[in-house]
Amino acid sequence: MFILLLLEWKPYFKIISEMMPADWKQLATNLDLSFAQVRDVKSEHFGDCWMCCQQVLDMWRSSNGEKATVDILIIAVREAGHQDVAENLEALQLD
């Protein structure tokens, strides 16, 4: 299992936010965020998919602490239909 410190998450979140911002709701679902959390993100950042995606990722990381791993994130990205993004995340792990 690959556990990261807060600062180390930044490159992973950047890749996701840049490559799949429009799918932030599916990503939120795949990361087990609640309907209420998704609704709050949408109302706070209405129309800004990039910010919605960033907030979803931050919420997931902060609510899961050490249980938030890159492996779980990659699975959620794959389940959202973004094999290309998952491969970029895996490549980042190898660096």
C-alpha positions in Angstrom: 0.0 0.0 0.0 1.3 3.4 -1.0 0.5 6.1 1.6 1.4 9.7 0.9 1.9 12.8 2.9 -0.3 15.8 2.2 2.2 17.6 -0.1 2.9 14.4 -2.0 -0.7 14.1 -3.2 -0.5 17.3 -5.2 0.9 15.8 -8.5 -1.7 13.0 -8.4 -4.6 15.4 -7.9 -3.2 17.7 -10.6 -3.2 14.9 -13.2 -6.8 13.9 -12.3 -8.1 17.5 -12.3 -6.5 18.3 -15.6 -7.4 15.1 -17.4 -10.9 14.3 -16.1 -12.5 17.4 -14.5 -15.9 16.8 -16.1 -16.2 13.4 -14.5 -15.8 14.7 -11.0 -19.2 13.5 -9.9 -18.4 9.9 -11.0 -15.1 10.1 -9.2 -16.8 11.3 -6.1 -19.2 8.3 -6.2 -16.3 5.9 -6.8 -14.5 7.4 -3.8 -17.6 6.8 -1.7 -18.4 10.5 -1.1 -22.0 11.0 0.0 -24.8 12.6 -2.1 -24.8 15.5 0.3 -21.1 16.1 -0.1 -21.4 16.0 -3.9 -24.3 18.5 -3.7 -22.3 20.8 -1.5 -19.3 20.7 -3.9 -21.6 21.4 -6.8 -23.2 24.4 -5.1 -19.9 25.8 -3.9 -18.1 25.6 -7.2 -21.0 25.6 -9.7 -19.8 25.5 -13.3 -16.1 25.0 -12.3 -15.4 21.3 -12.9 -11.7 21.7 -12.1 -12.4 23.1 -8.7 -15.2 20.5 -8.0 -12.7 17.8 -8.9 -10.0 19.3 -6.6 -12.5 19.6 -3.7 -13.7 16.0 -4.1 -10.1 14.8 -4.0 -9.3 16.9 -0.9 -12.5 15.7 0.8 -11.7 12.1 0.1 -8.1 12.4 1.3 -8.9 14.3 4.5 -11.8 12.1 5.5 -9.9 8.8 4.9 -6.5 9.8 6.4 -4.0 7.0 6.2 -6.7 4.8 4.5 -6.5 7.1 1.4 -4.0 5.4 -0.9 -2.9 5.9 -4.5 -4.0 2.3 -5.2 -7.6 3.2 -4.1 -7.4 6.4 -6.1 -6.3 4.6 -9.3 -9.1 2.1 -8.9 -11.6 4.9 -8.6 -10.2 6.6 -11.7 -10.3 3.4 -13.7 -13.9 2.8 -12.6 -14.8 6.2 -14.0 -13.6 5.0 -17.4 -10.2 6.7 -17.5 -7.6 4.1 -18.1 -5.2 6.8 -19.5 -5.4 8.8 -16.3 -4.9 5.6 -14.2 -1.8 4.8 -16.3 -0.4 8.3 -15.7 -0.9 7.9 -12.0 0.8 4.5 -12.0 3.8 6.1 -13.9 4.0 8.8 -11.2 4.3 6.1 -8.6 7.3 4.7 -10.3 9.2 8.0 -10.4 
